Amino acid sequence: MILLVHRLQKAAILHNNQYISVKHVLYVLKDHKVTIIRILSYYYLKDIILKLSKISKLGSIEELEKRKKGKKSQLQGLLKDDMVDNITNVEDESLKLDPAAALAAIDFTTKDPSSPSPTSTNVKCIFSKLRNTIAELKLSINITEDEVKKANEARLMRVNDISILLSASGYEGFEMCRRKSFHGRLGDKLLIQVQDVLPWDITINSQVKDILMFLAKETINCLIDRVFVIRNCHDICDETNKKIIKKTKYRSILVHEITAVTSQFWKIPLSKIHNPYKEDDTFFNEQLIFDS
């Protein structure tokens, strides 16, 4: 996260901007296509959920007041019927498509005609902001449906494999860990720590902060992905024996496995990285660990 925020700040300076914005996030990640696809997929799904929640609302306050005058059972029936009717009669065709197909069908060379003000930093408008910024920067984002599906395919297969091997209590804990995110207090503490060790003050808006929290978890996921890639290269075991698979392939991740991954990207060993950092610190020359 320290390395990423440093790159964002450098991008802001390059574009003669005082603050870090979504534009700088996309500029820094422009060569990491798979990561960009995951960002777009995540915020596109959030956008769909927001649109569907709006569609399911039942109209004006006046109409609701009229219904309140009726019997409670009649009101419940009306609410149920209207919600089903509203969701099944969606005018926006994109909401009826498979999310992967819908995302692949979007023309990222043009801006979203229904997007809010360009200066808006509302976290509910992040997907529109991403789309408009991609068009503005003229980034070559040609996404296919297969690419969208493959971006998360390996992770989903691994989750399914691990789920089968776990006990009931183990699966419950596994799902709780999967749902954890950096959105909230944990993310706030992370950004405070990042700002404390960097040699300058960082100013970001709510949209950038939200994306950074997504990328914090994405970094962990990328590290885990690469640990399992290394394991697959060395593991020779009976793939039908669940006990052996659990012991070798899906055992707990150890520190040396993480350092084995980082050493593929960073010239400086983790043990040699110290903070606070100087502006010309050699660590800032290292690579971001994201999927390209």
C-alpha positions in Angstrom: 0.0 0.0 0.0 2.9 2.4 0.8 4.4 1.7 -2.7 1.0 2.2 -4.4 0.2 5.5 -2.6 3.7 6.7 -3.5 3.1 5.9 -7.2 -0.3 7.7 -7.0 1.3 10.8 -5.6 4.0 10.8 -8.3 1.2 10.4 -10.9 -0.6 13.4 -9.4 2.5 15.5 -9.6 3.1 14.4 -13.2 -0.4 15.5 -14.2 0.1 18.8 -12.3 -2.7 17.9 -9.8 -2.6 18.8 -6.1 -4.7 15.8 -5.0 -4.8 12.1 -5.8 -7.9 11.2 -7.9 -9.4 8.2 -9.7 -7.4 9.3 -12.8 -4.2 8.7 -11.1 -5.3 5.2 -9.9 -6.0 4.2 -13.5 -2.9 5.8 -14.8 -0.7 3.8 -12.3 -2.5 0.5 -13.0 -2.8 0.9 -16.8 -0.5 -2.0 -17.4 -2.2 -4.3 -14.9 -5.2 -5.3 -17.0 -6.5 -8.1 -14.9 -6.5 -5.9 -11.8 -8.4 -3.2 -13.7 -10.9 -5.8 -14.8 -11.4 -6.9 -11.1 -11.8 -3.3 -10.1 -14.4 -2.7 -12.8 -16.2 -5.9 -12.1 -16.5 -5.1 -8.4 -17.8 -1.6 -8.9 -20.0 -2.6 -11.8 -21.8 -5.1 -9.5 -22.1 -2.5 -6.8 -23.6 -0.2 -9.4 -26.1 -2.9 -10.5 -27.1 -3.5 -6.8 -27.7 0.3 -6.4 -29.8 0.5 -9.5 -31.9 -2.5 -8.5 -32.5 -1.1 -5.0 -33.8 2.1 -6.6 -36.1 0.2 -8.9 -37.6 -1.8 -6.0 -38.7 1.4 -4.3 -42.4 1.9 -4.4 -42.8 5.4 -5.6 -43.9 8.6 -4.0 -44.6 9.3 -0.3 -48.2 10.1 -1.2 -48.8 6.6 -2.7 -47.3 5.0 0.4 -49.5 7.2 2.7 -52.6 6.0 0.8 -51.6 2.4 1.2 -51.1 2.9 4.9 -54.8 3.7 5.2 -55.7 0.2 4.1 -55.4 -3.0 6.0 -52.0 -4.3 7.0 -52.4 -7.5 5.0 -53.4 -5.6 1.9 -50.4 -3.3 2.3 -48.1 -6.3 2.6 -49.6 -7.8 -0.5 -49.2 -4.5 -2.5 -45.6 -4.2 -1.4 -44.7 -7.7 -2.4 -46.5 -7.5 -5.8 -44.9 -4.1 -6.6 -41.4 -5.2 -5.7 -41.6 -8.3 -7.9 -43.2 -6.3 -10.7 -40.6 -3.6 -10.6 -37.6 -6.0 -10.6 -39.0 -8.2 -13.4 -39.9 -5.2 -15.6 -36.5 -3.5 -15.8 -36.1 -1.0 -18.5 -32.3 -1.0 -18.4 -31.4 -4.0 -20.6 -27.9 -4.2 -19.0 -29.5 -5.2 -15.7 -31.0 -8.3 -17.4 -27.6 -9.6 -18.7 -25.0 -11.7 -17.0 -22.7 -9.2 -15.3 -19.6 -10.5 -17.2 -21.4 -10.1 -20.6 -22.8 -6.7 -19.5 -19.4 -5.4 -18.5 -17.8 -6.7 -21.7 -20.5 -4.9 -23.8 -19.7 -1.5 -22.3 -17.9 0.9 -24.7 -15.1 2.4 -22.5 -14.1 4.8 -25.3 -17.2 6.9 -24.5 -18.3 8.5 -21.2 -21.4 7.4 -19.3 -24.2 9.8 -20.5 -26.1 9.3 -17.2 -23.1 10.0 -14.9 -23.2 12.7 -12.2 -21.1 15.9 -12.1 -17.4 15.3 -13.1 -16.4 16.8 -9.7 -18.6 14.4 -7.7 -16.7 12.2 -5.2 -19.7 10.2 -4.1 -18.7 6.5 -3.5 -22.0 5.4 -5.2 -20.7 6.8 -8.5 -17.3 5.1 -8.7 -18.1 2.9 -11.7 -19.3 5.9 -13.7 -16.2 7.8 -12.6 -13.9 4.9 -13.7 -15.6 4.6 -17.1 -15.4 8.3 -17.8 -11.8 8.5 -16.7 -10.8 5.6 -18.9 -12.4 7.4 -21.8 -10.7 10.7 -20.8 -7.3 9.0 -20.6 -7.9 7.1 -23.8 -6.8 3.9 -22.2 -7.1 0.8 -24.3 -9.5 -1.3 -22.3 -10.9 -3.9 -24.6 -12.6 -6.4 -22.2 -14.0 -9.7 -23.4 -16.6 -11.8 -21.5 -14.0 -14.6 -21.1 -11.5 -12.2 -19.6 -14.0 -11.0 -17.0 -14.8 -14.6 -16.1 -11.1 -15.7 -16.0 -10.1 -12.8 -13.8 -11.7 -14.6 -10.8 -12.0 -18.1 -12.0 -8.9 -19.6 -10.3 -9.8 -18.0 -7.0 -13.4 -19.3 -7.1 -12.2 -22.8 -7.9 -9.7 -22.7 -5.0 -12.5 -21.5 -2.7 -14.7 -24.4 -3.8 -11.9 -26.9 -3.3 -11.0 -25.6 0.2 -14.7 -25.4 1.2 -15.1 -29.2 0.5 -12.2 -30.1 2.7 -13.3 -28.0 5.8 -15.4 -29.1 8.7 -18.6 -27.2 9.5 -16.9 -24.9 12.0 -13.8 -24.5 9.8 -16.0 -23.5 6.9 -17.8 -20.9 9.0 -14.4 -19.3 10.0 -13.2 -19.5 6.4 -16.3 -17.6 5.2 -15.9 -15.0 7.9 -12.3 -14.3 6.8 -13.4 -14.1 3.1 -16.0 -11.5 3.9 -13.5 -9.3 5.8 -12.4 -6.1 4.0 -10.5 -2.9 4.7 -13.6 -0.8 4.3 -14.2 0.9 7.6 -11.9 1.4 10.7 -9.3 -1.1 9.6 -8.8 0.8 6.3 -8.7 4.1 8.1 -5.9 2.8 10.4 -4.0 1.4 7.3 -4.1 4.8 5.5 -3.0 6.6 8.7 0.0 4.2 9.0 0.8 4.7 5.3 0.7 8.5 5.7 2.9 8.3 8.8 5.8 6.7 7.0 5.7 8.6 3.7 7.8 11.8 3.4 4.8 14.0 2.5 1.2 14.6 3.3 -1.3 12.7 1.2 -4.8 14.0 0.3 -7.3 11.7 -1.2 -11.1 11.8 -1.8 -13.7 9.3 -0.7 -13.7 7.5 -4.1 -9.9 7.0 -4.2 -10.0 5.8 -0.6 -12.7 3.2 -1.4 -10.7 1.9 -4.4 -7.5 1.8 -2.2 -9.4 -0.3 0.3 -10.4 -2.7 -2.5 -6.8 -2.8 -3.7 -5.5 -3.5 -0.2 -7.4 -6.8 -0.2 -6.6 -7.4 -3.8 -2.8 -7.2 -2.9 -3.3 -10.0 -0.3 -5.3 -12.0 -2.9 -2.5 -11.6 -5.4 0.1 -12.8 -2.9 -2.0 -15.8 -2.0 -2.6 -16.6 -5.7 1.2 -16.7 -6.3 1.8 -18.9 -3.3 -0.6 -21.5 -4.7 1.0 -21.2 -8.1 4.4 -22.1 -6.5 2.8 -24.9 -4.6 1.3 -26.4 -7.7 4.7 -26.5 -9.3 6.2 -28.6 -6.5 3.2 -30.6 -5.2 3.1 -34.2 -6.5 0.3 -35.9 -4.7 -2.8 -37.9 -5.3 -5.5 -35.4 -6.3 -8.2 -37.8 -5.2 -7.0 -38.1 -1.6 -8.6 -35.2 0.3 -6.3 -35.7 3.4 -3.2 -35.4 1.3 -4.5 -32.4 -0.6 -5.4 -30.6 2.6 -2.0 -31.3 4.2 0.1 -30.3 1.1 -1.8 -28.0 -1.2 -4.1 -26.2 1.2 -2.1 -26.1 4.3 -1.6 -22.7 6.2 0.5 -20.2 4.3 3.9 -19.6 5.9 6.1 -16.5 6.1 8.8 -18.0 3.9 6.2 -18.6 1.1 5.2 -14.9 1.2 8.9 -13.8 1.0 9.4 -16.3 -1.9 6.7 -14.4 -3.8 7.9 -10.9 -3.0 11.5 -11.8 -3.9 10.2 -12.5 -7.5 9.2 -8.8 -7.7 11.4 -6.9 -5.3 15.2 -6.7 -5.3 15.2 -5.6 -1.6 14.4 -8.4 0.9 11.4 -7.8 3.2 13.8 -7.9 6.2 15.8 -4.9 4.7 12.8 -2.6 4.2 12.6 0.0 7.0 10.5 3.1 7.6 10.0 6.0 7.6 11.0 6.5 4.0 12.9 9.2 2.2 11.8 10.7 -1.1 14.7 9.0 -2.9 14.3 5.6 -1.1 15.2 2.7 -3.4 12.2 0.8 -2.2 10.0 3.1 -4.4 11.7 1.6 -7.5 10.2 -1.8 -6.8 7.2 -3.3 -8.7 3.6 -3.4 -7.6 2.4 -6.9 -7.0 -0.8 -6.9 -9.1 -2.0 -9.1 -12.0 -1.3 -7.8 -15.5 
